[in-house]
């Protein structure tokens, strides 16, 4: 990280300019910094103010936040990891006692990233005495509400036990910290970006560090106020001493103005991350294939139940079969459970062979980095745990397990050994890495690890996923690694080491769609798995999965229900009615192949437009997916068609011919929608 900063402010400064007017211009963005180091944002996207003047950056000295006065400004041409650009440097100072605190704020506009400014600040203690720093703040903006809608929509990248929506309206009162550290025993991390938008324009902010950082991106709107504030804030666990003459550096951040919703700014953010080495993967073709999961039989499955279901799985056209939780003795002790595998490894190999004999690829559930108390691994490696300041293990609630350190040598060696066994010895072609705790880890105070740097585990967690990914693909070059951080907003730092994302235990069909929307923006070439259809609204919302190009999945049982279901618990037996729906969906999935399609952003706003609309391009056809969740509508608008060209329209889910339409300035389709409508638009030649 230090070498990256050195490249940025050292070798990157090609030519220094003289004092400038202090105005930064980038695409549709114009930034002005006044004499009080307050930053104003104007954009050509709207004639309404997008950000009222506020101090852009600050440092907290205990209860004090010193105000800075701009002393001078200069302009410099740069060339660094983000490409060619122009940096405007603002030098400010704040009187403190007999001395001063000096601020250097660098705002850089890059040719490659229009309407975007990359920012960094440093603070130097020139007071003649040490200072206690409790934190800093960057990218602080006050965004006024627009007209005609006096509220906002926002993308929020935090992860909490609430498993809340990632895209939310900001109405009368709203407050969310968006902390990228731990927000519970085993929930944390996420995507360190906030997007807030009105109907006319929006603002995105985030940090561009190459590793996870414990930082917040708070969004606040008080009841009765007509504006919202956003920022990036770092709070130190304990005050940091800044000696006389010493300098404190903030993280590298960015802000970006946009029109429409959060899709394009998230795409821009992912492109910025690539410049610092966080590169999203391109999926294997196998990752786009539908999957059946044995979780319908739950933890106490039998081999006969799974093998007995495979003929139906094959007949329907699925390509993957997943063995889920329950094969192991315990989390952390991944030897086979003798109750279900009495012949041990021979039984496991038999089951994998049966999966292959039915023309399917085999996928194995796994919860790495977790160990139950009393397991053999912990008895042999008691120092492998992450410990709190009080020396206690950190809990993983779902499995009553403890966190293992992702940098511990024994943990890494065991992780590698298990991947080699699962992929190399058992013959699995894929791994389903599962658990909300995988998204982030707490600081580690275990004296056996790195007590001088408790946040090392936080920063280096992605390295464990890299180890799993590279080991699996060294054995099976086309191995599929699914990352399922249950209910979390995905950590973008773990994403480079997966080639199959998932809606990850959605609480509604809306969550399936919004998660797909976000993940297709961040990682457009990565397969998105819609998770088990049984988790959608009504347990059968295939239009949601098909309409957004998700990979289909299910956990049905067949030919009988799971006999261990508790009384009143819903089952997953594949009834004739369910099978008819599934067959129709699979036929559409294969015929239209929208999982490989290109999301078309900018035509509809996922927040402000109703009905909610998604568009996917496949070849020269456009596929519209309309969803109503409140009132039904009597007609829909088809945006993005070429004016004057005729299109054959089809309701491709219900197989209904909707006729031919000639695109105009506003093309309306008078078809009522209550629930969902999927429309294929093919040019008439």
C-alpha positions as CSV (number, residue, x, y, z in Angstrom):
1,X,0.0,0.0,0.0
2,X,2.8,2.4,0.9
3,X,4.5,1.7,-2.5
4,X,1.1,2.4,-4.2
5,X,0.9,5.8,-2.5
6,X,4.5,6.6,-3.3
7,X,3.8,5.9,-7.0
8,X,0.8,8.2,-6.8
9,X,2.3,11.2,-5.2
10,X,5.9,10.7,-6.2
11,X,6.6,9.3,-9.7
12,X,3.0,10.2,-10.7
13,X,3.7,14.0,-10.4
14,X,5.1,14.9,-13.8
15,X,4.9,18.6,-13.8
16,X,3.9,21.1,-11.2
17,X,1.7,24.1,-12.1
18,X,1.5,27.5,-10.6
19,X,-1.3,28.7,-8.3
20,X,-4.6,27.9,-10.0
21,X,-8.3,28.9,-9.7
22,X,-8.8,25.7,-7.6
23,X,-11.7,24.5,-9.9
24,X,-11.7,20.8,-10.8
25,X,-13.5,19.7,-13.9
26,X,-14.2,16.1,-14.9
27,X,-16.9,15.2,-17.5
28,X,-20.3,16.4,-16.1
29,X,-18.7,17.3,-12.8
30,X,-17.3,20.7,-11.6
31,X,-15.8,21.1,-8.2
32,X,-15.0,24.3,-6.4
33,X,-13.1,24.6,-3.1
34,X,-13.6,27.9,-1.2
35,X,-11.3,29.7,1.3
36,X,-12.7,27.6,4.2
37,X,-11.8,24.3,2.4
38,X,-15.5,23.7,1.7
39,X,-16.3,21.9,-1.4
40,X,-19.2,22.6,-3.8
41,X,-20.4,20.3,-6.6
42,X,-22.1,21.4,-9.8
43,X,-23.1,19.0,-12.6
44,X,-24.3,19.5,-16.1
45,X,-26.8,16.7,-15.5
46,X,-29.2,19.0,-13.6
47,X,-29.8,22.7,-13.0
48,X,-30.6,21.9,-9.3
49,X,-27.8,22.0,-6.7
50,X,-26.4,18.5,-6.1
51,X,-24.2,19.3,-3.1
52,X,-24.2,22.3,-0.8
53,X,-20.9,23.6,0.5
54,X,-19.4,21.6,3.4
55,X,-15.8,21.0,4.6
56,X,-14.8,18.0,2.4
57,X,-12.3,16.5,4.8
58,X,-11.5,16.8,8.5
59,X,-9.5,15.3,11.3
60,X,-10.9,14.7,14.8
61,X,-8.7,15.6,17.7
62,X,-10.6,14.2,20.7
63,X,-13.8,16.3,20.8
64,X,-12.4,19.0,18.5
65,X,-12.6,19.2,14.7
66,X,-10.3,22.0,13.6
67,X,-11.5,24.3,10.8
68,X,-9.0,24.9,8.0
69,X,-8.2,28.0,5.9
70,X,-7.0,27.6,2.3
71,X,-3.5,29.0,1.9
72,X,-2.6,28.2,-1.7
73,X,-3.5,25.9,-4.6
74,X,-1.5,24.3,-7.3
75,X,-2.1,22.1,-10.3
76,X,-0.1,19.1,-11.3
77,X,-0.2,16.6,-14.2
78,X,-0.1,13.0,-13.0
79,X,0.2,9.5,-14.5
80,X,-0.3,6.6,-12.1
81,X,-2.3,3.5,-11.5
82,X,-5.6,5.2,-12.6
83,X,-4.0,6.6,-15.8
84,X,-3.3,10.2,-16.9
85,X,-4.9,13.0,-15.0
86,X,-4.7,16.4,-13.5
87,X,-4.3,16.8,-9.7
88,X,-5.3,20.0,-7.9
89,X,-3.6,20.4,-4.6
90,X,-5.1,22.5,-1.8
91,X,-2.9,23.5,1.1
92,X,-4.7,24.5,4.2
93,X,-3.9,25.3,7.8
94,X,-5.6,25.5,11.2
95,X,-4.3,27.4,14.2
96,X,-4.0,25.2,17.3
97,X,-2.5,26.5,20.4
98,X,0.9,28.0,19.6
99,X,1.2,26.1,16.4
100,X,-0.7,24.8,13.4
101,X,-2.2,21.6,11.8
102,X,-1.5,21.5,8.1
103,X,-3.8,19.9,5.6
104,X,-2.9,18.8,2.0
105,X,-6.0,17.8,0.0
106,X,-5.4,16.3,-3.5
107,X,-8.3,16.1,-5.9
108,X,-7.5,14.3,-9.2
109,X,-9.5,14.1,-12.4
110,X,-8.5,11.3,-14.7
111,X,-9.0,11.0,-18.4
112,X,-10.3,7.4,-18.2
113,X,-12.9,8.2,-15.5
114,X,-15.2,11.1,-16.5
115,X,-17.4,12.8,-13.9
116,X,-15.2,11.3,-11.2
117,X,-12.6,12.7,-8.8
118,X,-10.1,10.7,-6.8
119,X,-9.2,12.2,-3.4
120,X,-6.7,11.9,-0.6
121,X,-5.8,14.1,2.3
122,X,-2.8,14.3,4.7
123,X,-2.6,16.1,8.0
124,X,0.7,17.3,9.5
125,X,1.2,18.2,13.1
126,X,3.1,21.5,13.3
127,X,2.0,22.4,16.9
128,X,5.2,21.6,18.6
129,X,3.6,18.9,20.8
130,X,2.0,15.5,20.2
131,X,-1.7,15.3,19.3
132,X,-4.3,12.6,19.9
133,X,-6.2,11.7,16.8
134,X,-9.5,9.9,17.2
135,X,-10.4,9.7,13.5
136,X,-10.9,11.4,10.2
137,X,-13.6,12.1,7.6
138,X,-13.6,12.4,3.8
139,X,-16.0,13.0,1.0
140,X,-18.5,14.8,3.2
141,X,-21.4,16.1,1.2
142,X,-24.8,17.6,1.9
143,X,-27.2,16.5,-0.9
144,X,-30.5,18.5,-1.1
145,X,-33.6,16.8,-2.2
146,X,-34.8,17.4,-5.7
147,X,-38.1,18.1,-7.5
148,X,-40.6,16.7,-8.1
149,X,-39.8,13.9,-5.7
150,X,-38.6,15.3,-2.3
151,X,-36.7,12.1,-1.4
152,X,-33.9,9.9,-2.5
153,X,-33.0,6.3,-3.3
154,X,-29.7,4.8,-2.1
155,X,-27.4,1.9,-2.4
156,X,-26.1,0.8,1.0
157,X,-23.1,-1.6,1.1
158,X,-23.1,-2.7,4.7
159,X,-23.8,-6.2,6.1
160,X,-25.8,-6.8,9.3
161,X,-27.9,-9.5,10.9
162,X,-31.0,-7.8,9.6
163,X,-30.1,-9.0,6.1
164,X,-31.8,-5.8,4.9
165,X,-32.3,-4.6,1.3
166,X,-29.2,-3.1,-0.3
167,X,-31.3,-0.6,-2.3
168,X,-33.6,1.6,-0.1
169,X,-35.7,4.8,-0.3
170,X,-34.6,7.7,1.9
171,X,-37.7,9.5,3.0
172,X,-38.6,11.4,6.1
173,X,-36.0,10.0,8.5
174,X,-33.1,7.7,7.6
175,X,-29.8,6.8,9.3
176,X,-27.4,4.1,8.5
177,X,-23.8,3.8,9.4
178,X,-22.6,1.5,6.7
179,X,-19.7,0.2,8.8
180,X,-17.4,-2.1,6.9
181,X,-16.1,-3.7,10.0
182,X,-18.1,-6.2,12.1
183,X,-21.8,-5.3,12.7
184,X,-22.4,-8.3,14.9
185,X,-20.7,-11.5,16.0
186,X,-20.5,-12.8,12.5
187,X,-21.9,-10.2,10.1
188,X,-19.7,-7.5,8.6
189,X,-17.8,-6.2,5.6
190,X,-19.5,-5.4,2.3
191,X,-19.1,-3.0,-0.6
192,X,-17.5,0.3,0.6
193,X,-19.6,2.6,-1.7
194,X,-22.7,4.7,-1.1
195,X,-24.8,5.9,-4.0
196,X,-27.6,8.4,-3.3
197,X,-29.7,9.7,-6.1
198,X,-32.7,11.8,-7.0
199,X,-34.7,11.5,-10.2
200,X,-32.4,14.1,-11.9
201,X,-28.9,13.2,-10.7
202,X,-27.0,11.4,-8.0
203,X,-23.7,11.2,-6.1
204,X,-21.5,8.1,-5.3
205,X,-18.7,8.0,-2.8
206,X,-16.4,5.2,-1.7
207,X,-12.8,4.2,-0.9
208,X,-10.3,2.7,-3.3
209,X,-8.0,0.8,-1.0
210,X,-6.8,-2.5,-2.4
211,X,-7.7,-4.4,0.8
212,X,-10.7,-4.3,3.2
213,X,-10.7,-1.5,5.7
214,X,-12.8,-0.8,8.8
215,X,-14.4,2.4,7.7
216,X,-18.0,3.8,7.7
217,X,-20.0,5.4,5.0
218,X,-22.8,7.0,7.0
219,X,-26.0,8.3,5.4
220,X,-28.3,10.5,7.5
221,X,-31.5,12.4,6.8
222,X,-33.4,13.9,9.8
223,X,-37.1,14.1,9.8
224,X,-38.3,17.4,8.5
225,X,-35.0,18.2,6.7
226,X,-34.9,18.4,2.9
227,X,-31.3,17.1,2.6
228,X,-29.2,14.1,3.4
229,X,-25.5,14.0,4.4
230,X,-23.0,11.4,3.4
231,X,-19.3,10.8,4.1
232,X,-16.5,8.3,4.6
233,X,-15.5,8.2,8.3
234,X,-12.6,6.4,10.0
235,X,-12.9,6.0,13.8
236,X,-9.8,4.6,15.6
237,X,-10.4,2.0,18.3
238,X,-8.2,4.1,20.6
239,X,-6.7,7.6,20.0
240,X,-3.6,7.5,17.8
241,X,-0.7,9.8,18.8
242,X,0.5,12.1,16.1
243,X,3.9,13.4,17.1
244,X,5.2,16.8,16.3
245,X,6.1,16.9,12.6
246,X,4.4,13.6,11.9
247,X,1.8,13.2,9.1
248,X,-1.4,11.2,9.0
249,X,-2.7,9.9,5.6
250,X,-6.4,9.1,4.9
251,X,-7.5,6.4,2.5
252,X,-7.7,7.0,-1.2
253,X,-11.4,7.8,-1.9
254,X,-13.5,8.9,-4.9
255,X,-16.7,10.7,-5.7
256,X,-18.7,10.5,-8.9
257,X,-21.8,12.2,-10.3
258,X,-24.3,10.3,-12.4
259,X,-27.8,10.2,-13.8
260,X,-30.1,7.3,-13.3
261,X,-29.8,4.8,-10.6
262,X,-26.8,3.0,-8.9
263,X,-25.9,0.5,-11.7
264,X,-23.5,2.7,-13.7
265,X,-21.7,4.2,-10.7
266,X,-21.2,0.7,-9.3
267,X,-19.7,-0.3,-12.7
268,X,-17.5,2.8,-12.6
269,X,-16.4,1.8,-9.0
270,X,-15.4,-1.7,-10.1
271,X,-13.4,-0.2,-12.9
272,X,-11.5,2.0,-10.5
273,X,-10.9,-1.0,-8.2
274,X,-9.2,-2.8,-11.1
275,X,-6.6,-0.1,-11.2
276,X,-5.5,-1.1,-7.6
277,X,-5.5,-4.8,-8.3
278,X,-9.1,-5.8,-7.3
279,X,-10.2,-7.5,-10.5
280,X,-13.6,-9.2,-10.9
281,X,-13.5,-12.6,-12.4
282,X,-15.0,-14.0,-15.7
283,X,-17.0,-17.1,-15.1
284,X,-16.4,-20.6,-16.5
285,X,-19.2,-21.7,-18.9
286,X,-20.1,-24.4,-16.4
287,X,-21.0,-21.7,-13.8
288,X,-23.9,-20.6,-15.9
289,X,-25.6,-24.1,-15.8
290,X,-28.7,-24.8,-13.6
291,X,-28.1,-26.6,-10.3
292,X,-30.1,-28.9,-8.0
293,X,-29.2,-29.0,-4.4
294,X,-29.8,-31.8,-1.9
295,X,-30.6,-29.3,0.9
296,X,-34.3,-30.3,0.5
297,X,-33.3,-33.3,2.6
298,X,-31.4,-31.1,5.0
299,X,-28.6,-32.2,7.3
300,X,-29.8,-35.7,8.0
301,X,-30.1,-36.8,4.4
302,X,-29.3,-40.3,3.3
303,X,-27.1,-41.4,0.4
304,X,-30.1,-43.3,-1.0
305,X,-32.3,-40.2,-1.0
306,X,-29.8,-38.2,-2.9
307,X,-28.9,-40.9,-5.4
308,X,-32.6,-41.7,-5.8
309,X,-33.4,-38.2,-6.9
310,X,-30.6,-38.0,-9.5
311,X,-32.7,-39.6,-12.3
312,X,-35.3,-36.8,-12.1
313,X,-32.6,-34.2,-11.8
314,X,-31.0,-35.5,-15.0
315,X,-34.3,-35.9,-16.8
316,X,-35.2,-32.2,-16.2
317,X,-32.0,-31.0,-17.6
318,X,-30.0,-29.8,-14.6
319,X,-26.2,-29.9,-14.9
320,X,-25.1,-29.7,-11.3
321,X,-25.9,-31.6,-8.1
322,X,-24.8,-30.1,-4.8
323,X,-24.2,-32.0,-1.6
324,X,-25.0,-29.6,1.2
325,X,-24.4,-29.4,5.0
326,X,-24.4,-32.6,7.0
327,X,-21.8,-34.9,5.5
328,X,-19.1,-33.8,8.1
329,X,-18.6,-34.7,11.7
330,X,-18.5,-31.0,12.7
331,X,-17.5,-27.7,11.3
332,X,-13.7,-27.8,11.5
333,X,-13.7,-31.6,11.5
334,X,-14.4,-32.4,7.9
335,X,-14.0,-36.2,8.2
336,X,-17.2,-37.9,7.1
337,X,-20.1,-38.5,9.5
338,X,-20.3,-42.2,10.1
339,X,-24.1,-42.1,10.4
340,X,-24.5,-41.0,6.8
341,X,-21.3,-42.4,5.4
342,X,-20.7,-45.7,7.2
343,X,-18.0,-46.8,4.7
344,X,-16.3,-43.4,5.0
345,X,-14.6,-42.1,1.9
346,X,-15.8,-45.1,-0.2
347,X,-19.4,-43.9,0.3
348,X,-18.5,-40.4,-0.7
349,X,-16.7,-41.5,-3.8
350,X,-19.7,-43.7,-4.7
351,X,-22.1,-40.8,-4.4
352,X,-19.9,-38.6,-6.6
353,X,-19.6,-41.4,-9.1
354,X,-23.4,-41.7,-9.2
355,X,-23.7,-37.9,-9.8
356,X,-21.3,-38.3,-12.7
357,X,-23.0,-41.4,-14.0
358,X,-26.2,-39.3,-14.4
359,X,-24.4,-36.8,-16.5
360,X,-24.1,-34.2,-13.8
361,X,-21.2,-32.3,-12.2
362,X,-20.7,-32.5,-8.5
363,X,-20.7,-29.6,-6.1
364,X,-19.8,-29.7,-2.4
365,X,-20.9,-27.4,0.4
366,X,-18.2,-26.2,2.7
367,X,-17.8,-23.7,5.5
368,X,-14.1,-22.9,5.7
369,X,-12.5,-20.8,8.5
370,X,-15.0,-22.2,11.1
371,X,-14.4,-24.8,13.8
372,X,-16.7,-26.1,16.5
373,X,-15.4,-26.2,20.1
374,X,-13.8,-29.5,20.9
375,X,-13.0,-30.5,17.3
376,X,-9.9,-32.5,16.5
377,X,-8.4,-29.6,14.6
378,X,-8.7,-27.2,17.5
379,X,-7.2,-29.8,19.9
380,X,-4.2,-30.1,17.6
381,X,-4.0,-26.3,16.8
382,X,-5.4,-24.4,19.7
383,X,-3.6,-21.2,18.6
384,X,-5.5,-21.1,15.2
385,X,-8.4,-19.0,16.6
386,X,-9.1,-15.3,16.3
387,X,-9.2,-14.0,19.8
388,X,-10.8,-10.8,21.2
389,X,-9.0,-8.3,23.4
390,X,-10.1,-10.3,26.4
391,X,-8.6,-13.5,24.9
392,X,-12.0,-15.1,24.0
393,X,-12.8,-16.9,20.7
394,X,-15.1,-15.1,18.4
395,X,-18.5,-16.7,17.7
396,X,-20.1,-17.8,14.5
397,X,-23.7,-18.0,15.5
398,X,-25.3,-20.3,12.9
399,X,-23.2,-23.3,13.6
400,X,-22.1,-22.4,17.1
401,X,-18.6,-22.4,15.8
402,X,-15.5,-20.2,16.4
403,X,-13.6,-18.1,13.9
404,X,-10.3,-19.4,12.6
405,X,-7.6,-16.9,11.6
406,X,-7.3,-16.6,7.8
407,X,-3.6,-15.9,8.1
408,X,-2.7,-18.7,10.6
409,X,-0.3,-21.2,9.0
410,X,-2.1,-24.2,10.3
411,X,-5.5,-22.9,9.1
412,X,-4.1,-22.2,5.6
413,X,-2.4,-25.6,5.4
414,X,-5.6,-27.4,6.5
415,X,-7.7,-25.3,4.0
416,X,-5.4,-26.3,1.2
417,X,-5.4,-30.0,2.2
418,X,-9.2,-30.0,2.2
419,X,-9.5,-28.5,-1.2
420,X,-7.1,-31.1,-2.5
421,X,-9.2,-33.8,-0.9
422,X,-12.6,-32.5,-2.1
423,X,-11.6,-31.7,-5.7
424,X,-8.7,-34.1,-6.2
425,X,-9.6,-37.2,-4.2
426,X,-13.4,-37.1,-4.1
427,X,-13.8,-35.7,-7.6
428,X,-16.0,-32.7,-7.0
429,X,-15.9,-30.0,-9.8
430,X,-17.2,-27.2,-7.6
431,X,-17.3,-25.9,-4.1
432,X,-20.1,-23.9,-2.4
433,X,-18.4,-21.7,0.2
434,X,-21.2,-20.8,2.6
435,X,-21.8,-18.6,5.7
436,X,-22.3,-15.0,6.5
437,X,-19.1,-14.9,8.6
438,X,-17.0,-15.4,5.4
439,X,-17.6,-11.8,4.4
440,X,-15.4,-10.3,7.1
441,X,-13.4,-11.1,10.2
442,X,-12.9,-9.1,13.5
443,X,-9.5,-7.8,14.5
444,X,-7.3,-10.6,16.0
445,X,-5.6,-10.1,19.3
446,X,-4.3,-13.7,19.6
447,X,-0.7,-13.3,20.9
448,X,0.3,-16.3,18.7
449,X,-0.4,-14.3,15.5
450,X,0.3,-10.6,15.1
451,X,-0.5,-8.8,18.4
452,X,1.2,-5.6,17.1
453,X,-1.2,-5.5,14.1
454,X,-4.7,-6.8,15.1
455,X,-6.2,-5.7,11.7
456,X,-3.9,-7.9,9.7
457,X,-6.6,-10.6,9.6
458,X,-9.2,-8.0,8.3
459,X,-6.9,-6.9,5.5
460,X,-5.7,-10.4,4.5
461,X,-9.0,-12.3,4.6
462,X,-9.3,-12.3,0.8
463,X,-6.0,-14.2,0.6
464,X,-7.7,-17.3,2.1
465,X,-10.3,-17.2,-0.8
466,X,-7.4,-16.8,-3.2
467,X,-5.7,-19.9,-1.8
468,X,-9.0,-21.9,-2.1
469,X,-9.6,-20.6,-5.7
470,X,-6.1,-21.2,-7.0
471,X,-5.7,-24.6,-5.3
472,X,-9.1,-25.8,-6.7
473,X,-8.2,-24.6,-10.2
474,X,-4.8,-26.1,-10.1
475,X,-6.4,-29.5,-9.7
476,X,-9.5,-28.9,-11.9
477,X,-8.8,-26.0,-14.3
478,X,-12.6,-25.4,-14.8
479,X,-13.6,-25.7,-11.1
480,X,-16.5,-23.5,-10.1
481,X,-16.2,-21.6,-6.8
482,X,-19.5,-20.3,-5.5
483,X,-19.3,-17.6,-2.7
484,X,-22.5,-17.4,-0.6
485,X,-22.1,-14.9,2.3
486,X,-25.6,-15.6,3.6
487,X,-27.6,-12.3,3.7
488,X,-24.5,-10.1,3.5
489,X,-23.8,-7.4,0.9
490,X,-20.9,-9.1,-0.8
491,X,-17.3,-8.1,0.1
492,X,-15.9,-6.8,-3.2
493,X,-12.5,-8.0,-2.0
494,X,-13.6,-11.6,-1.9
495,X,-15.3,-11.5,-5.2
496,X,-12.2,-11.8,-7.4
497,X,-11.8,-15.4,-6.0
498,X,-15.2,-16.7,-7.0
499,X,-16.7,-17.4,-10.4
500,X,-20.3,-17.9,-9.2
501,X,-22.2,-15.3,-7.1
502,X,-25.6,-16.0,-5.6
503,X,-28.6,-14.2,-4.2
504,X,-27.5,-15.8,-0.9
505,X,-30.5,-16.7,1.2
506,X,-32.8,-13.9,-0.1
507,X,-35.8,-12.9,2.0
508,X,-37.9,-11.9,-1.0
509,X,-38.0,-11.9,-4.8
510,X,-37.2,-8.2,-4.6
511,X,-33.9,-9.2,-2.9
512,X,-33.2,-11.7,-5.7
513,X,-33.6,-9.0,-8.3
514,X,-31.8,-6.2,-6.5
515,X,-28.8,-8.4,-5.6
516,X,-28.6,-9.6,-9.2
517,X,-28.7,-6.0,-10.3
518,X,-25.9,-4.9,-8.0
519,X,-23.7,-8.0,-8.7
520,X,-24.1,-7.7,-12.5
521,X,-23.0,-4.1,-12.1
522,X,-19.9,-4.9,-10.0
523,X,-19.0,-8.2,-11.9
524,X,-20.7,-8.2,-15.3
525,X,-18.9,-11.3,-16.5
526,X,-19.6,-13.4,-13.4
527,X,-22.5,-15.9,-13.3
528,X,-25.3,-14.9,-10.9
529,X,-27.1,-17.9,-9.3
530,X,-30.7,-17.1,-8.2
531,X,-30.4,-19.6,-5.3
532,X,-33.2,-22.1,-4.6
533,X,-36.4,-21.1,-6.3
534,X,-38.1,-22.2,-3.1
535,X,-36.7,-19.0,-1.5
536,X,-38.6,-16.7,-3.9
537,X,-42.1,-15.3,-3.3
538,X,-44.5,-18.1,-3.2
539,X,-41.7,-20.6,-3.7
540,X,-42.2,-20.5,-7.5
541,X,-41.3,-17.0,-8.8
542,X,-39.5,-18.1,-11.9
543,X,-40.2,-14.8,-13.7
544,X,-37.9,-13.1,-11.2
545,X,-35.0,-15.4,-11.9
546,X,-35.5,-15.6,-15.7
547,X,-36.1,-11.9,-16.1
548,X,-32.8,-10.8,-14.6
549,X,-30.7,-13.6,-16.3
550,X,-30.1,-15.5,-13.1
551,X,-29.0,-19.2,-13.2
552,X,-31.8,-21.4,-12.0
553,X,-31.6,-23.5,-8.9
554,X,-33.9,-25.7,-6.8
555,X,-33.8,-28.1,-3.8
556,X,-36.8,-30.3,-4.6
557,X,-37.1,-33.8,-3.2
558,X,-38.3,-36.7,-5.3
559,X,-40.0,-39.1,-5.5
560,X,-41.0,-38.6,-1.8
561,X,-41.0,-35.8,0.7
562,X,-38.2,-35.5,3.2
563,X,-39.4,-37.8,6.0
564,X,-37.7,-35.8,8.7
565,X,-39.7,-32.6,8.3
566,X,-41.2,-31.3,11.5
567,X,-45.0,-31.1,11.7
568,X,-46.2,-28.1,9.8
569,X,-42.9,-27.4,8.1
570,X,-43.3,-26.8,4.4
571,X,-41.8,-29.5,2.2
572,X,-40.2,-29.5,-1.2
573,X,-41.6,-32.5,-2.9
574,X,-41.7,-32.1,-6.7
575,X,-45.4,-32.4,-7.3
576,X,-46.8,-32.5,-10.8
577,X,-47.8,-28.8,-10.5
578,X,-44.3,-27.8,-9.4
579,X,-42.7,-29.9,-12.1
580,X,-44.8,-28.3,-14.8
581,X,-43.6,-24.8,-13.7
582,X,-40.0,-26.0,-13.5
583,X,-40.0,-27.6,-16.9
584,X,-41.3,-24.4,-18.5
585,X,-38.7,-22.3,-16.7
586,X,-35.8,-24.6,-17.7
587,X,-36.9,-24.6,-21.3
588,X,-37.0,-20.8,-21.4
589,X,-33.7,-20.6,-19.5
590,X,-31.9,-22.7,-22.1
591,X,-33.6,-21.2,-25.2
592,X,-33.2,-17.5,-24.3
593,X,-29.8,-17.9,-22.4
594,X,-30.2,-14.6,-20.7
595,X,-27.6,-15.6,-18.1
596,X,-25.1,-14.8,-20.8
597,X,-26.9,-11.6,-21.8
598,X,-25.8,-8.0,-21.3
599,X,-27.6,-5.9,-18.7
600,X,-28.7,-2.7,-20.4
601,X,-28.5,0.1,-17.7
602,X,-29.8,3.6,-17.8
603,X,-33.2,2.9,-19.5
604,X,-35.1,2.6,-16.2
605,X,-34.5,3.7,-12.6
606,X,-34.8,0.8,-10.2
607,X,-36.0,3.1,-7.5
608,X,-38.1,5.9,-9.1
609,X,-39.6,4.1,-12.0
610,X,-42.7,1.9,-11.6
611,X,-43.2,-0.8,-12.5
612,X,-39.7,-2.0,-11.6
613,X,-38.0,-2.9,-15.0
614,X,-34.9,-4.7,-16.0
615,X,-33.6,-5.0,-19.6
616,X,-31.2,-7.6,-21.0
617,X,-29.7,-7.6,-24.5
618,X,-29.1,-10.9,-26.2
619,X,-27.9,-10.6,-29.8
620,X,-30.2,-8.1,-31.5
621,X,-33.1,-8.8,-29.2
622,X,-34.1,-7.0,-26.0
623,X,-35.7,-8.8,-23.1
624,X,-37.9,-6.7,-20.7
625,X,-38.9,-7.8,-17.2
626,X,-41.6,-5.8,-15.5
627,X,-42.5,-6.3,-11.9
628,X,-45.3,-4.8,-9.8
629,X,-45.2,-5.1,-6.1
630,X,-48.0,-2.6,-5.2
631,X,-50.7,-1.6,-7.6
632,X,-51.0,-3.3,-11.0
633,X,-50.5,-1.3,-14.1
634,X,-52.5,-1.2,-17.4
635,X,-49.6,-0.6,-19.7
636,X,-45.8,-0.5,-19.8
637,X,-43.3,1.6,-21.7
638,X,-40.7,-0.1,-23.9
639,X,-37.6,2.1,-23.8
640,X,-34.4,1.5,-25.8
641,X,-36.0,0.4,-29.0
642,X,-34.7,2.0,-32.2
643,X,-37.2,4.6,-33.4
644,X,-39.0,3.7,-36.6
645,X,-38.0,0.0,-36.4
646,X,-40.7,-2.7,-36.0
647,X,-40.4,-5.4,-33.3
648,X,-42.2,-8.7,-32.8
649,X,-43.2,-8.8,-29.1
650,X,-43.8,-12.0,-27.2
651,X,-44.7,-12.7,-23.6
652,X,-42.0,-15.4,-23.5
653,X,-42.9,-16.8,-20.1
654,X,-46.5,-17.5,-20.9
655,X,-45.8,-18.0,-24.6
656,X,-48.3,-15.3,-25.8
657,X,-47.9,-13.4,-29.1
658,X,-48.2,-9.7,-28.2
659,X,-48.1,-8.5,-31.8
660,X,-45.8,-6.2,-33.7
661,X,-45.0,-2.7,-32.6
662,X,-43.1,0.1,-34.4
663,X,-40.9,2.0,-32.0
664,X,-41.7,5.7,-31.5
665,X,-40.4,8.4,-29.2
666,X,-42.5,6.8,-26.5
667,X,-43.5,3.2,-27.2
668,X,-46.3,1.9,-25.0
669,X,-47.5,-1.7,-24.7
670,X,-51.1,-1.9,-23.6
671,X,-50.8,-5.1,-21.6
672,X,-51.8,-5.1,-17.9
673,X,-49.2,-6.3,-15.4
674,X,-50.0,-7.7,-12.0
675,X,-46.9,-9.5,-10.6
676,X,-44.6,-9.9,-13.6
677,X,-44.5,-9.6,-17.4
678,X,-41.6,-10.8,-19.4
679,X,-41.4,-9.4,-23.0
680,X,-39.1,-10.4,-25.8
681,X,-38.6,-7.7,-28.5
682,X,-37.1,-9.0,-31.8
683,X,-36.5,-6.7,-34.7
684,X,-38.7,-7.5,-37.7
685,X,-36.4,-7.9,-40.8
